[in-house]
Amino acid sequence: MAKLTLMSRTYCHLCHDMEAVLLPLAAEFGVDVDVIDVDTDPRLEALYDELVPVLLHEGAELCHYYLDVAKVRDYLSKIR
């Protein structure tokens, strides 16, 4: 099963918005979503500080700030 990684912050409204739209899409395609709080790891915070939310698949960035639904839907249909 494919797994997407959402780099997030607990106090970030954009992160919450992206997660809310992403979860139904992930369920539709049968993929898991791992939400990681970048503030729990100094290395992740340094990498993603101003970019969160960032959606990744196997380390490759799919989008950041806002979920590009069409792009992610197309991507998921190809890796399925």
All heavy atoms as an XYZ file, in Angstrom:
638
protein
N       0.843     -1.185      0.000
C       0.000      0.000      0.000
C       0.884      1.243      0.000
O       1.857      1.326      0.732
C      -0.904      0.005      1.238
C      -1.732      1.261      1.341
S      -2.779      1.342      2.796
C      -4.069      0.241      2.310
N       0.538      2.197     -0.822
C       1.276      3.455     -0.886
C       1.035      4.264      0.380
O      -0.010      4.158      1.021
C       0.850      4.251     -2.110
N       2.030      5.074      0.730
C       1.893      5.947      1.880
C       2.367      7.346      1.510
O       3.448      7.520      0.956
C       2.706      5.440      3.060
C       2.480      6.291      4.285
C       3.276      6.018      5.540
C       3.871      4.711      5.760
N       4.511      4.602      7.072
N       1.530      8.329      1.803
C       1.897      9.724      1.638
C       2.327     10.270      2.988
O       1.844      9.816      4.029
C       0.715     10.539      1.116
C       0.135     10.119     -0.230
C      -1.100     10.951     -0.546
C       1.171     10.257     -1.325
N       3.218     11.233      2.969
C       3.679     11.872      4.199
C       3.320     13.344      4.135
O       3.649     14.032      3.164
C       5.204     11.713      4.362
O       5.526     10.322      4.337
C       5.673     12.316      5.670
N       2.642     13.804      5.164
C       2.268     15.210      5.263
C       3.106     15.841      6.367
O       2.960     15.507      7.537
C       0.780     15.355      5.573
C       0.260     16.773      5.766
C       0.493     17.625      4.515
C      -1.210     16.755      6.153
N       4.013     16.731      5.979
C       4.795     17.493      6.946
C       3.921     18.635      7.418
O       3.403     19.411      6.606
C       6.081     18.017      6.304
C       6.992     16.911      5.839
S       7.354     15.781      7.186
C       8.884     15.120      6.644
N       3.762     18.732      8.718
C       2.726     19.586      9.274
C       3.207     20.249     10.555
O       4.323     19.994     11.028
C       1.500     18.704      9.550
O       0.416     19.453     10.009
N       2.349     21.085     11.103
C       2.533     21.686     12.427
C       1.178     21.685     13.117
O       0.147     21.864     12.473
C       2.995     23.133     12.312
C       4.422     23.297     11.916
C       4.856     24.739     12.232
N       6.261     24.762     12.453
C       7.150     25.235     11.574
N       6.750     25.741     10.431
N       8.432     25.201     11.849
N       1.188     21.553     14.423
C      -0.078     21.495     15.147
C      -0.832     22.820     15.107
O      -2.052     22.832     15.137
C       0.133     21.081     16.620
O       1.029     22.002     17.231
C       0.677     19.673     16.720
N      -0.135     23.933     15.023
C      -0.784     25.249     15.068
C      -0.966     25.880     13.686
O      -1.300     27.059     13.571
C       0.016     26.204     15.961
C       1.439     26.419     15.504
C       1.752     27.389     14.557
C       2.469     25.638     16.015
C       3.053     27.583     14.125
C       3.775     25.827     15.589
C       4.067     26.797     14.661
O       5.352     26.983     14.243
N      -0.788     25.119     12.621
C      -0.798     25.648     11.254
C      -2.166     25.415     10.601
O      -2.545     24.273     10.341
C       0.305     24.952     10.458
S       0.251     25.219      8.692
N      -2.901     26.495     10.322
C      -4.228     26.333      9.715
C      -4.136     25.787      8.292
O      -5.003     25.017      7.864
C      -5.019     27.635      9.755
C      -4.605     28.647      8.754
N      -3.522     29.473      8.921
C      -5.128     28.952      7.549
C      -3.404     30.246      7.862
N      -4.349     29.954      7.009
N      -3.095     26.131      7.544
C      -2.932     25.564      6.199
C      -2.716     24.049      6.279
O      -3.193     23.298      5.428
C      -1.764     26.223      5.461
C      -1.935     27.674      5.044
C      -0.650     28.194      4.394
C      -3.111     27.846      4.103
N      -1.986     23.618      7.294
C      -1.743     22.186      7.494
C      -3.055     21.454      7.768
O      -3.317     20.396      7.202
C      -0.768     21.966      8.647
S       0.852     22.731      8.400
N      -3.868     22.028      8.619
C      -5.159     21.420      8.955
C      -6.060     21.374      7.724
O      -6.754     20.385      7.497
C      -5.836     22.182     10.091
C      -5.058     22.177     11.359
N      -5.587     21.808     12.564
C      -3.770     22.495     11.613
C      -4.666     21.895     13.509
N      -3.550     22.326     12.943
N      -6.028     22.452      6.934
C      -6.840     22.499      5.712
C      -6.399     21.428      4.720
O      -7.230     20.730      4.130
C      -6.747     23.875      5.049
C      -7.403     24.983      5.853
O      -8.131     24.676      6.829
O      -7.172     26.160      5.516
N      -5.066     21.295      4.531
C      -4.582     20.296      3.586
C      -4.938     18.893      4.056
O      -5.389     18.068      3.265
C      -3.061     20.393      3.373
C      -2.578     19.432      2.286
S      -0.797     19.431      1.976
C      -0.602     20.941      1.059
N      -4.780     18.619      5.328
C      -5.112     17.292      5.858
C      -6.594     16.976      5.671
O      -6.956     15.857      5.291
C      -4.729     17.203      7.330
C      -4.928     15.831      7.917
C      -4.464     15.718      9.360
O      -3.957     16.705      9.927
O      -4.623     14.617      9.923
N      -7.451     17.945      5.906
C      -8.896     17.735      5.781
C      -9.295     17.367      4.350
O     -10.198     16.553      4.141
C      -9.654     18.979      6.230
N      -8.641     17.957      3.363
C      -8.946     17.652      1.968
C      -8.239     16.371      1.524
O      -8.772     15.593      0.732
C      -8.554     18.840      1.055
C      -8.772     18.514     -0.410
C      -9.345     20.083      1.436
N      -7.042     16.142      2.067
C      -6.238     14.989      1.666
C      -6.813     13.659      2.148
O      -6.806     12.674      1.399
C      -4.814     15.148      2.197
C      -3.859     13.991      1.954
C      -3.671     13.727      0.461
C      -2.527     14.266      2.640
N      -7.301     13.595      3.369
C      -7.729     12.307      3.931
C      -8.815     11.610      3.112
O      -8.700     10.413      2.839
C      -8.136     12.470      5.392
C      -6.968     12.778      6.351
C      -7.481     12.945      7.775
C      -5.890     11.714      6.286
N      -9.878     12.300      2.679
C     -10.870     11.619      1.830
C     -10.280     11.169      0.490
O     -10.635     10.104     -0.021
C     -11.968     12.648      1.629
C     -11.777     13.672      2.687
C     -10.321     13.644      3.031
N      -9.390     11.963     -0.077
C      -8.744     11.601     -1.336
C      -7.877     10.361     -1.154
O      -7.908      9.442     -1.968
C      -7.907     12.778     -1.842
C      -7.225     12.618     -3.190
C      -8.252     12.402     -4.300
C      -6.364     13.836     -3.487
N      -7.130     10.322     -0.064
C      -6.296      9.157      0.235
C      -7.160      7.916      0.435
O      -6.822      6.828     -0.042
C      -5.441      9.428      1.466
N      -8.269      8.067      1.131
C      -9.177      6.937      1.347
C      -9.742      6.435      0.026
O      -9.862      5.223     -0.183
C     -10.302      7.350      2.289
N     -10.061      7.354     -0.863
C     -10.584      6.984     -2.180
C      -9.595      6.107     -2.947
O      -9.991      5.164     -3.637
C     -10.878      8.255     -2.977
C     -11.361      8.021     -4.386
C     -11.529      9.318     -5.171
O     -11.757     10.384     -4.560
O     -11.428      9.258     -6.413
N      -8.310      6.407     -2.809
C      -7.280      5.661     -3.532
C      -6.648      4.552     -2.695
O      -5.765      3.842     -3.168
C      -6.192      6.613     -4.044
C      -6.607      7.371     -5.260
C      -7.278      8.582     -5.152
C      -6.357      6.869     -6.529
C      -7.678      9.285     -6.277
C      -6.759      7.561     -7.661
C      -7.417      8.768     -7.535
N      -7.085      4.409     -1.459
C      -6.568      3.349     -0.601
C      -5.118      3.536     -0.190
O      -4.366      2.569     -0.095
N      -4.717      4.782      0.056
C      -3.350      5.047      0.514
C      -3.381      5.556      1.944
O      -4.363      6.163      2.387
C      -2.611      6.056     -0.405
C      -2.486      5.531     -1.810
C      -3.274      7.402     -0.403
N      -2.318      5.286      2.663
C      -2.175      5.779      4.028
C      -1.568      7.168      4.008
O      -0.832      7.522      3.082
C      -1.252      4.865      4.837
C      -1.907      3.554      5.212
O      -3.141      3.502      5.306
O      -1.164      2.579      5.425
N      -1.853      7.930      5.053
C      -1.251      9.249      5.227
C      -0.593      9.283      6.597
O      -1.235      9.007      7.604
C      -2.295     10.387      5.121
C      -1.643     11.731      5.389
C      -2.982     10.371      3.766
N       0.694      9.585      6.599
C       1.463      9.732      7.828
C       1.668     11.222      8.050
O       2.327     11.879      7.235
C       2.803      9.000      7.679
C       3.575      8.916      8.961
O       2.991      9.123     10.042
O       4.788      8.625      8.895
N       1.083     11.759      9.110
C       1.211     13.183      9.421
C       2.345     13.341     10.431
O       2.322     12.738     11.502
C      -0.097     13.766      9.983
C       0.067     15.243     10.309
C      -1.244     13.554      8.998
N       3.340     14.152     10.055
C       4.512     14.351     10.905
C       4.607     15.819     11.295
O       4.604     16.704     10.434
C       5.796     13.918     10.174
C       5.725     12.424      9.869
C       7.033     14.257     11.007
C       6.882     11.894      9.068
N       4.700     16.068     12.595
C       4.869     17.422     13.116
C       6.349     17.780     13.017
O       7.179     17.209     13.722
C       4.385     17.485     14.559
C       4.439     18.878     15.161
O       5.058     19.781     14.551
O       3.882     19.067     16.240
N       6.679     18.720     12.142
C       8.085     19.076     11.927
C       8.729     19.681     13.164
O       9.959     19.642     13.305
C       8.272     20.024     10.716
C       7.814     19.370      9.439
C       7.594     21.353     10.928
N       7.926     20.206     14.065
C       8.475     20.829     15.263
C       8.999     19.815     16.277
O       9.621     20.204     17.259
C       7.428     21.727     15.921
C       7.111     22.938     15.052
O       8.036     23.463     14.394
O       5.934     23.340     15.013
N       8.784     18.531     16.032
C       9.289     17.502     16.950
C      10.699     17.052     16.593
O      11.287     16.265     17.331
C       8.359     16.268     16.963
O       8.359     15.682     15.659
C       6.949     16.635     17.380
N      11.240     17.540     15.482
C      12.566     17.116     15.015
C      13.291     18.329     14.434
O      12.840     18.877     13.416
C      12.403     16.030     13.955
C      13.711     15.463     13.448
O      14.710     16.213     13.340
O      13.741     14.277     13.110
N      14.387     18.771     15.051
C      15.099     19.955     14.561
C      15.534     19.853     13.093
O      15.510     20.845     12.370
C      16.324     20.050     15.476
C      15.946     19.309     16.706
C      14.999     18.227     16.264
N      15.865     18.668     12.645
C      16.273     18.487     11.247
C      15.089     18.735     10.312
O      15.207     19.422      9.301
C      16.841     17.078     11.039
C      17.388     16.826      9.645
C      17.849     15.392      9.460
N      16.774     14.430      9.572
C      15.913     14.136      8.599
N      15.999     14.727      7.441
N      14.964     13.242      8.787
N      13.927     18.174     10.652
C      12.730     18.387      9.837
C      12.274     19.840      9.880
O      11.850     20.392      8.864
C      11.595     17.466     10.299
C      11.817     15.985     10.083
C      10.650     15.188     10.664
C      12.011     15.673      8.616
N      12.385     20.446     11.043
C      12.006     21.856     11.162
C      12.892     22.717     10.262
O      12.407     23.620      9.575
C      12.107     22.317     12.608
C      11.651     23.744     12.794
C      11.731     24.208     14.232
O      12.381     23.551     15.065
O      11.129     25.258     14.509
N      14.178     22.425     10.225
C      15.099     23.183      9.369
C      14.773     22.975      7.884
O      14.848     23.915      7.094
C      16.542     22.776      9.662
N      14.392     21.761      7.507
C      14.084     21.465      6.102
C      12.765     22.062      5.629
O      12.658     22.551      4.505
C      14.023     19.945      5.885
C      15.328     19.194      5.788
C      15.067     17.685      5.812
C      16.067     19.579      4.526
N      11.746     22.001      6.472
C      10.388     22.345      6.041
C       9.796     23.571      6.729
O       8.631     23.883      6.510
C       9.470     21.140      6.277
C       9.879     19.934      5.500
C      10.457     18.836      6.123
C       9.720     19.889      4.118
C      10.842     17.718      5.396
C      10.113     18.785      3.383
C      10.667     17.712      4.031
O      11.051     16.622      3.303
N      10.585     24.277      7.500
C      10.108     25.363      8.351
C       9.074     26.271      7.706
O       7.941     26.358      8.164
C      11.296     26.184      8.842
C      10.893     27.222      9.856
O      10.025     26.934     10.692
O      11.450     28.333      9.804
N       9.416     26.946      6.645
C       8.520     27.910      6.010
C       7.654     27.301      4.906
O       6.850     28.002      4.310
C       9.322     29.082      5.442
C      10.037     29.898      6.500
C       9.101     30.616      7.454
O       8.067     31.142      7.000
O       9.403     30.635      8.666
N       7.830     26.023      4.611
C       7.098     25.391      3.508
C       5.842     24.643      3.941
O       5.030     24.288      3.098
C       8.013     24.405      2.764
C       9.180     25.003      2.008
C      10.048     23.896      1.424
C       8.695     25.927      0.912
N       5.697     24.341      5.225
C       4.580     23.506      5.645
C       3.246     24.146      5.301
O       3.134     25.373      5.314
C       4.637     23.173      7.158
C       5.824     22.321      7.483
C       4.560     24.387      8.017
N       2.285     23.334      4.973
C       2.332     21.886      4.855
C       3.014     21.451      3.555
O       2.917     22.128      2.541
C       0.863     21.478      4.850
C       0.163     22.653      4.247
C       0.938     23.866      4.706
N       3.684     20.319      3.637
C       4.342     19.732      2.472
C       3.862     18.287      2.346
O       3.929     17.535      3.320
C       5.880     19.750      2.596
C       6.536     19.117      1.379
C       6.393     21.163      2.809
N       3.393     17.922      1.169
C       2.940     16.558      0.919
C       4.013     15.831      0.122
O       4.450     16.312     -0.925
C       1.623     16.556      0.152
C       1.021     15.176     -0.128
C       0.699     14.444      1.182
C      -0.206     15.304     -1.001
N       4.429     14.677      0.633
C       5.501     13.890      0.030
C       5.045     12.471     -0.271
O       4.178     11.932      0.419
C       6.701     13.795      0.987
C       7.281     15.085      1.540
C       8.215     14.789      2.707
C       8.010     15.840      0.459
N       5.675     11.883     -1.266
C       5.558     10.441     -1.505
C       6.962      9.935     -1.755
O       7.629     10.383     -2.690
C       4.661     10.112     -2.693
C       4.583      8.636     -2.949
N       5.176      8.056     -4.036
C       4.021      7.631     -2.234
C       4.966      6.751     -3.995
N       4.268      6.479     -2.904
N       7.412      9.041     -0.890
C       8.762      8.476     -0.970
C       9.819      9.566     -1.102
O      10.754      9.464     -1.884
C       8.849      7.471     -2.113
C       7.947      6.275     -1.910
C       8.011      5.261     -3.036
O       8.669      5.525     -4.075
O       7.394      4.193     -2.871
N       9.645     10.648     -0.340
C      10.606     11.735     -0.311
C      10.444     12.781     -1.399
O      11.080     13.828     -1.348
N       9.616     12.521     -2.398
C       9.397     13.479     -3.485
C       8.230     14.395     -3.126
O       7.155     13.922     -2.749
C       9.109     12.753     -4.794
N       8.441     15.696     -3.271
C       7.390     16.662     -2.956
C       6.308     16.660     -4.028
O       6.595     16.793     -5.212
C       7.985     18.062     -2.840
C       6.954     19.092     -2.452
C       7.516     20.497     -2.337
O       8.587     20.668     -1.713
O       6.880     21.411     -2.880
N       5.075     16.508     -3.590
C       3.930     16.594     -4.498
C       3.359     18.008     -4.516
O       2.937     18.490     -5.560
C       2.851     15.596     -4.100
C       3.270     14.120     -4.097
C       2.116     13.249     -3.636
C       3.765     13.705     -5.469
N       3.299     18.644     -3.360
C       2.830     20.022     -3.286
C       3.114     20.569     -1.895
O       3.386     19.807     -0.967
C       1.340     20.135     -3.626
S       0.254     19.066     -2.697
N       3.048     21.888     -1.769
C       3.148     22.520     -0.454
C       2.237     23.736     -0.398
O       1.773     24.212     -1.431
C       4.597     22.871     -0.078
C       5.231     23.926     -0.911
N       5.958     23.650     -2.038
C       5.234     25.264     -0.788
C       6.398     24.768     -2.560
N       5.973     25.758     -1.834
N       1.964     24.180      0.812
C       1.009     25.254      1.142
C      -0.442     24.827      0.920
O      -1.237     24.883      1.835
C       1.273     26.549      0.388
C       2.615     27.181      0.638
C       3.343     27.739     -0.398
C       3.179     27.215      1.911
C       4.573     28.333     -0.180
C       4.414     27.793      2.129
C       5.105     28.351      1.085
O       6.325     28.928      1.290
N      -0.782     24.421     -0.302
C      -2.152     24.018     -0.613
C      -2.134     22.699     -1.366
O      -1.229     22.450     -2.163
C      -2.851     25.075     -1.478
C      -2.901     26.416     -0.812
C      -1.971     27.405     -1.113
C      -3.869     26.690      0.149
C      -2.001     28.637     -0.472
C      -3.901     27.918      0.787
C      -2.967     28.881      0.476
O      -3.006     30.092      1.112
N      -3.140     21.885     -1.142
C      -3.241     20.609     -1.834
C      -3.684     20.843     -3.274
O      -4.746     21.421     -3.515
C      -4.235     19.695     -1.120
C      -4.344     18.287     -1.691
C      -3.051     17.515     -1.485
C      -5.507     17.556     -1.076
N      -2.867     20.411     -4.203
C      -3.216     20.457     -5.621
C      -3.965     19.150     -5.907
O      -3.363     18.131     -6.232
C      -1.953     20.577     -6.470
C      -2.241     20.746     -7.947
O      -3.330     20.342     -8.404
O      -1.349     21.267     -8.648
N      -5.273     19.186     -5.740
C      -6.096     17.981     -5.812
C      -5.937     17.280     -7.160
O      -5.766     16.057     -7.207
C      -7.581     18.293     -5.526
C      -8.450     17.062     -5.741
C      -7.746     18.816     -4.104
N      -5.981     18.023     -8.241
C      -5.864     17.413     -9.572
C      -4.517     16.725     -9.739
O      -4.444     15.593    -10.233
C      -6.063     18.465    -10.652
N      -3.446     17.371     -9.307
C      -2.105     16.789     -9.424
C      -1.976     15.529     -8.572
O      -1.459     14.509     -9.024
C      -1.052     17.813     -9.004
C       0.362     17.297     -9.065
C       1.355     18.355     -8.633
C       2.773     17.813     -8.650
N       3.748     18.832     -8.225
N      -2.449     15.589     -7.336
C      -2.338     14.437     -6.437
C      -3.229     13.302     -6.926
O      -2.823     12.139     -6.909
C      -2.655     14.844     -4.980
C      -2.707     13.634     -4.071
C      -1.616     15.850     -4.487
N      -4.421     13.612     -7.387
C      -5.321     12.590     -7.930
C      -4.664     11.891     -9.130
O      -4.659     10.667     -9.224
C      -6.650     13.213     -8.338
C      -7.656     12.236     -8.913
C      -8.957     12.938     -9.255
N      -9.643     13.414     -8.075
C     -10.354     12.655     -7.249
N     -10.479     11.366     -7.491
N     -10.955     13.164     -6.206
N      -4.085     12.664    -10.026
C      -3.394     12.100    -11.191
C      -2.210     11.250    -10.751
O      -2.009     10.142    -11.249
C      -2.942     13.237    -12.113
C      -2.299     12.720    -13.384
O      -2.939     11.919    -14.094
O      -1.144     13.130    -13.661
N      -1.436     11.742     -9.803
C      -0.273     11.014     -9.292
C      -0.697      9.683     -8.673
O      -0.122      8.638     -8.955
C       0.473     11.874     -8.271
C       1.724     11.233     -7.744
C       2.915     11.314     -8.447
C       1.718     10.531     -6.550
C       4.066     10.722     -7.973
C       2.862      9.933     -6.069
C       4.034     10.029     -6.786
O       5.175      9.422     -6.314
N      -1.721      9.726     -7.827
C      -2.185      8.511     -7.159
C      -2.738      7.487     -8.161
O      -2.558      6.288     -7.976
C      -3.226      8.835     -6.093
C      -2.707      9.599     -4.887
C      -3.856      9.980     -3.963
C      -1.641      8.816     -4.138
N      -3.371      7.954     -9.208
C      -3.897      7.014    -10.194
C      -2.762      6.316    -10.940
O      -2.936      5.189    -11.402
C      -4.845      7.718    -11.172
O      -4.148      8.622    -11.993
N      -1.612      6.945    -11.028
C      -0.464      6.355    -11.720
C       0.325      5.369    -10.853
O       0.915      4.429    -11.369
C       0.473      7.442    -12.218
C      -0.126      8.228    -13.365
C       0.792      9.356    -13.792
C       0.136     10.153    -14.909
N       0.884     11.344    -15.259
N       0.347      5.584     -9.537
C       1.133      4.700     -8.660
C       0.308      3.544     -8.106
O       0.817      2.688     -7.420
C       1.798      5.460     -7.496
C       0.756      6.030     -6.534
C       2.733      6.512     -8.023
C       1.325      6.472     -5.208
N      -0.920      3.534     -8.370
C      -1.842      2.521     -7.860
C      -1.589      1.168     -8.412
O      -1.288      0.855     -9.466
C      -3.237      2.951     -8.248
C      -4.266      2.656     -7.233
C      -5.462      3.416     -7.603
N      -6.619      2.567     -7.479
C      -7.815      3.020     -7.265
N      -8.018      4.289     -7.194
N      -8.825      2.243     -7.136
